């Protein structure tokens, strides 16, 4: 009987330690000024491991449809991966020049723009909402981008129910300058020349609630801090995380005559949760 009890005690101890170990991988728990806080990983590189993982955490195209502010129409679905594909943990977006325009953009405010490309976009199902319960977020990703005239890759968050807010973590407009922008009714912009932008670089923003209404946005490139903007009136406003490649528009025209590729990996979203 004694041996039996010891066996069960050892079994339960092993199970408990295993559960604690799994929890530690997902959350880093700390106590700060008497308040318990935990850091949660919401999205990591595993979301790009295969289509099953991807479709569990991401939706195809823009939240509002296929078109936006350039000459590319987003094309993607569970059965069509011509413009947005996955392989070995890498997301590839391909923009393809069309032989003829199928018509103009259908996006509000941009219906005078002719469509000349098929391209790809996706947005995270997990929304960003910065408030007392979730006062801090970090969003990052490794991206290799095209920098030729007419190419417009981006990695950004924008309001679900309103615009503003918007924060552009990475945006290239037809050259090797990265734009990190914050819009809250007025624009703050940080422009940084990125050498070899066609190779992978890490682009990151740490968002931190600093008042009842405002959020500080700390922008990084390759883990080097480059700017701090304040995004006013953005607390408690849900935002989408979007990866896309538009064409022409602000990046100039004419764009490339063939295919253009934009790749990303190790996309991450984490947040602090206060208890």
Order of alpha helices (4+ residues) and beta strands (2+ residues): alpha-beta-beta-alpha-beta-beta-beta-beta-beta-beta-beta-beta-beta-beta-beta-beta-beta-beta-beta-beta
